[in-house]
Amino acid sequence: MKVSNYYHPTPKFWRQVGDTILIGTTTLSAMMMGSPFSDTHKTWIIFSLNVIGVIGKMITNLFKDETSL
């Protein structure tokens, strides 16, 4: 896993992991709107979930199949 690998094609498995992270955190953040927490807590939880989703998706782009490079 190297930063220079970011723009190389990502293997299918890691694309699926990244997409699952992004879809899961997005779904959870949408579900938070109906939760019984205060508005301040909802805002921070939704923000945190979105940050985790984006960072998780970006990190999976760093994994590359070393045999194809």
Secondary structure, DSSP 8 states (H G I E B T S, - for coil): --GGGTTS---HHHHHHHHHHHHHHHHHHHHGGGSSS-HHHHHHHHHHHHHHHHHHHHHHTT---GGG-
